Amino acid sequence: MKRIAVLTSGGDCSGMNAAIRAVVRSCLSNGIEVIGVQKGYLGLIRQHSERLTTKSVSGNLKAGGTFLQSARCLEMLEDSGRQLAVENLKKMGVEGLIVIGGDGSLRGARELQMRGIRVMTIPASIDNDIPFTDMSLGVDTALNNIIRAVDNLKDTASSHDRTFVVETMGRNCGYLALVAGIACGAEYALIPESSYDLNAICENLQRRFQEGRDNSIIMVAEGAGKAQDIAEQIKDRIGFETRIMVLGHYQRGGSPSSFDRLLAARFGVTAVEALLQGETGKMLGLSCGAIIQVDLEQVIHGGRRKIDETLFKLSATLGI
């Protein structure tokens, strides 16, 4: 194998640059040329790429996001677009492709693999909803961003006797809201996987303030409700000063944590090694500390990763 391409697709997350760096350095140490495809599958179809060197990845280990950038690519939803992507890879002389991204990115990689391209994929999604991996790239950094924001917020909440509703990302998966709620000592974590009774929440908040508790934090995943709606209902029902904080894309950026940097390095190097060993159509995952390989077909049909039941039990024990 003489030439490998790498691209980042879907939503960005911290750790992508570290993964690209690991791919580049691993390839170069094996005498393999690396092609960086810009703007994900869109760049693959429109032939936007560059040769990557150690200089290309120098200094970006600590940067969030992805220097190769990402973009939506409607063409990849069509057979003609997929075939064009395959033809362009062959024109570039690419013998193996490494895709870094979430569910949609993995599906795109599977389509290319079915058309004869050798691919390995790295899961990158802050929602941590990709099956067959304990953690996806970017999750740990996102959690640290949330925790840092909520810790600062609690100072203000306690100074003014207020309830704050904090909205995290997580349209279909409440992992971020639940784990951040546990780590921050929130009073509630509202997630799509579990129903909640807002009347009961209001009654408990009122009782807490009567007992002299000077602040409350309610974490809510965006798929479980909107912070603004929940805050207004709380104020209407019990009259408390309620404020909101919608973290939005703040969660996805920032310098990657040491955990994400190490995970990215392990994923990147293993992806290159797997291609050199003849593997294809696989996603790398983290399982009990070890890096594993899972068939993309199995991942794609595996549904969304479920939250570990032990986290639900832990939150219940801690009164969240």
C-alpha positions in Angstrom: 0.0 0.0 0.0 1.5 3.3 -1.1 -1.2 5.9 -0.6 -3.9 6.4 2.0 -6.5 9.1 2.2 -8.2 10.5 5.3 -11.3 12.7 5.8 -13.5 14.0 8.6 -17.2 14.1 8.0 -20.4 15.1 9.9 -20.3 17.3 13.0 -16.9 18.3 14.2 -15.5 17.4 17.6 -12.4 17.9 19.6 -9.8 15.1 18.9 -10.3 15.0 15.1 -7.1 16.9 14.5 -5.3 14.5 16.9 -6.6 11.5 14.9 -5.5 13.0 11.6 -2.1 13.7 13.0 -1.8 10.0 14.2 -2.9 8.8 10.8 -0.3 11.0 9.0 2.6 10.1 11.3 1.8 6.4 11.2 1.6 6.4 7.4 4.8 8.3 7.0 6.6 6.0 9.4 5.5 3.2 7.1 6.6 4.9 3.9 3.0 5.7 2.8 1.8 8.9 1.2 -1.2 10.6 2.9 -3.9 12.5 1.1 -6.1 14.8 3.2 -9.6 15.2 1.7 -11.1 18.6 2.5 -14.7 19.1 3.6 -15.5 15.4 4.0 -17.3 13.5 1.3 -18.1 16.8 -0.5 -14.4 17.4 -1.1 -14.1 13.8 -2.2 -16.7 14.3 -4.9 -15.4 17.7 -5.9 -11.7 16.6 -5.8 -10.5 19.0 -3.1 -7.5 17.3 -1.5 -3.9 17.9 -0.5 -0.9 15.9 0.3 -0.3 15.8 4.1 3.2 16.0 5.7 4.4 16.2 9.3 4.4 20.0 8.7 0.7 19.8 7.8 -0.2 18.4 11.2 2.4 20.3 13.3 0.9 22.4 16.1 -2.7 21.3 15.6 -2.8 18.6 18.2 -4.3 20.9 20.8 -6.8 22.5 18.4 -10.5 21.5 18.5 -12.5 20.9 15.3 -10.8 19.7 12.2 -8.4 21.5 10.0 -9.6 19.4 7.0 -13.0 20.8 7.7 -16.4 19.1 7.2 -19.5 19.8 5.2 -22.9 18.3 4.3 -22.9 16.2 1.1 -26.2 15.5 -0.4 -24.5 13.8 -3.4 -23.5 10.9 -1.2 -27.1 10.1 -0.8 -27.3 9.3 -4.5 -25.7 6.3 -6.2 -24.2 8.6 -8.8 -22.5 10.6 -6.2 -21.1 7.5 -4.5 -19.8 6.2 -7.7 -18.1 9.5 -8.5 -16.4 9.4 -5.1 -15.1 6.0 -5.9 -13.8 7.1 -9.3 -12.0 10.1 -7.8 -10.3 7.9 -5.2 -9.0 5.7 -7.9 -7.8 8.7 -9.9 -5.8 9.8 -6.9 -4.3 6.4 -6.6 -5.7 5.9 -3.1 -5.5 2.3 -1.9 -7.2 2.9 1.5 -9.5 5.4 3.1 -9.8 6.4 6.7 -13.1 8.1 7.6 -13.5 10.0 11.0 -17.1 10.8 11.9 -20.5 9.8 13.2 -23.4 7.6 12.0 -23.9 9.2 8.6 -20.1 9.2 8.0 -20.0 5.5 8.8 -22.8 4.8 6.4 -21.0 6.7 3.6 -17.9 4.7 4.3 -19.8 1.4 4.1 -21.2 2.5 0.7 -17.7 3.1 -0.6 -16.5 -0.2 0.8 -19.3 -2.0 -1.0 -17.9 -0.5 -4.3 -14.4 -1.8 -3.8 -12.7 0.8 -1.7 -10.8 -0.4 1.4 -12.0 1.6 4.3 -11.4 1.9 8.1 -13.5 4.2 10.2 -13.1 6.1 13.5 -16.2 7.0 15.6 -16.4 10.7 16.4 -19.6 12.0 17.9 -20.0 13.9 21.2 -23.5 12.3 21.8 -21.8 9.0 22.4 -24.6 7.2 20.6 -22.5 5.0 18.2 -22.8 1.3 19.2 -20.0 -1.1 19.9 -17.7 1.5 21.4 -17.6 2.6 25.1 -16.6 6.1 24.0 -16.5 8.0 20.7 -13.9 10.6 19.9 -14.8 14.0 21.4 -17.2 12.9 24.1 -14.8 13.4 27.0 -13.9 16.9 25.9 -17.5 17.8 25.5 -18.3 16.6 29.0 -15.4 18.6 30.4 -16.7 21.7 28.6 -20.2 21.2 30.1 -18.9 20.6 33.6 -16.7 23.7 33.5 -19.6 25.8 32.4 -22.0 24.4 35.0 -19.5 24.8 37.8 -19.2 28.5 37.0 -22.9 28.8 36.7 -23.5 27.4 40.1 -21.6 30.3 41.7 -24.2 32.7 40.1 -27.1 30.4 40.9 -26.3 30.3 44.6 -25.6 34.1 44.8 -29.1 34.9 43.5 -31.3 32.0 44.8 -32.1 30.9 41.3 -32.8 27.7 39.3 -30.9 27.3 36.1 -31.9 25.0 33.3 -28.9 23.9 31.2 -29.5 22.5 27.8 -26.9 20.1 26.3 -26.7 18.5 22.9 -28.3 15.1 22.6 -31.3 14.9 20.2 -31.8 11.1 20.6 -29.2 10.3 23.3 -29.0 11.8 26.8 -25.6 10.6 27.7 -24.0 14.1 28.0 -26.9 15.5 30.2 -26.9 12.4 32.5 -23.2 12.1 33.0 -22.7 15.8 33.4 -25.6 15.9 35.8 -23.8 13.3 38.0 -20.5 15.0 37.7 -21.9 18.5 38.5 -24.2 17.4 41.3 -27.3 18.6 39.4 -30.7 18.2 40.9 -32.2 16.7 37.7 -31.1 15.3 34.4 -33.9 15.2 31.8 -33.1 12.9 28.9 -34.9 11.3 25.9 -34.5 7.8 27.3 -36.6 8.5 30.4 -39.9 10.2 31.0 -40.2 12.9 33.7 -43.0 14.6 35.6 -42.5 18.4 35.6 -45.2 18.9 38.3 -43.2 16.6 40.7 -40.0 18.4 39.8 -41.6 21.8 40.6 -42.9 20.5 44.0 -39.5 19.2 44.9 -37.8 22.5 43.8 -40.2 24.4 46.0 -39.5 22.2 49.0 -35.8 22.6 48.5 -36.0 26.3 48.6 -38.2 26.2 51.7 -35.5 24.1 53.4 -32.9 26.8 52.6 -31.3 25.4 49.5 -30.1 28.4 47.5 -29.8 27.0 44.0 -30.8 24.3 41.7 -29.4 23.0 38.4 -31.5 21.1 35.9 -29.7 19.4 33.0 -31.8 18.8 29.9 -30.8 17.0 26.7 -32.2 18.9 23.7 -34.2 15.8 22.7 -36.0 15.8 26.1 -37.2 19.4 25.8 -36.2 22.9 25.3 -34.6 24.8 28.2 -36.7 27.9 27.5 -40.0 26.0 27.6 -39.0 24.1 30.8 -37.8 27.3 32.5 -41.0 29.2 31.7 -43.2 26.3 33.0 -41.2 26.2 36.3 -41.6 30.0 36.7 -45.3 29.9 35.9 -46.0 27.1 38.4 -43.9 28.1 41.4 -42.8 31.7 40.6 -39.1 31.1 41.0 -36.5 33.2 39.1 -35.4 30.7 36.5 -32.7 31.2 34.0 -31.4 29.2 31.1 -28.1 28.3 29.5 -28.1 26.7 26.1 -24.6 25.4 25.6 -25.0 24.6 21.9 -21.9 24.3 19.8 -19.7 25.5 22.8 -19.7 21.8 23.8 -18.1 20.6 20.6 -15.1 22.9 20.5 -12.0 23.6 22.6 -8.7 21.9 23.1 -9.2 18.1 23.4 -8.8 16.5 26.8 -5.9 14.2 27.5 -8.3 11.2 27.2 -9.4 12.3 23.7 -5.8 13.0 22.6 -4.8 9.5 23.6 -7.9 7.9 22.2 -7.4 9.7 18.9 -3.7 8.6 18.7 -4.7 4.9 19.4 -7.5 5.1 16.8 -5.4 6.7 14.1 -2.5 4.4 14.4 -4.7 1.3 14.6 -6.6 2.4 11.5 -3.5 2.6 9.4 -2.2 -0.8 10.8 -5.5 -2.4 10.0 -5.4 -1.3 6.4 -1.8 -2.5 6.0 -2.9 -5.9 7.4 -5.6 -6.1 4.7 -8.6 -5.2 6.9 -11.5 -3.3 5.4 -15.1 -2.3 6.2 -14.5 -2.0 9.9 -15.1 0.6 12.7 -12.6 0.9 15.5 -14.1 1.0 19.0 -13.0 1.2 22.6 -14.1 -1.8 24.7 -12.9 -2.2 28.3 -9.8 -0.2 27.5 -8.9 -2.2 24.4 -9.2 -1.0 20.8 -11.4 -3.4 18.8 -12.6 -3.8 15.2 -16.3 -4.2 14.4 -17.8 -4.8 11.0 -19.5 -1.6 9.6 -22.5 -3.6 8.6 -23.0 -4.6 12.2 -22.5 -1.1 13.5 -24.9 0.4 11.0 -27.6 -2.0 11.9 -26.8 -2.0 15.6 -29.1 0.9 16.4 -28.1 3.7 18.7 -25.9 3.0 21.6 -27.9 2.6 24.8 -26.8 4.4 28.1 -25.3 1.9 30.6 -27.9 1.0 33.2 -25.3 1.5 35.9 -25.4 5.2 35.1 -29.2 5.3 35.7 -28.7 3.5 39.0 -25.9 5.8 40.0 -27.9 8.9 39.3 -30.9 7.5 41.2 -28.7 6.7 44.2 -27.3 10.3 44.2 -30.8 11.8 44.0 -30.7 13.1 40.5 
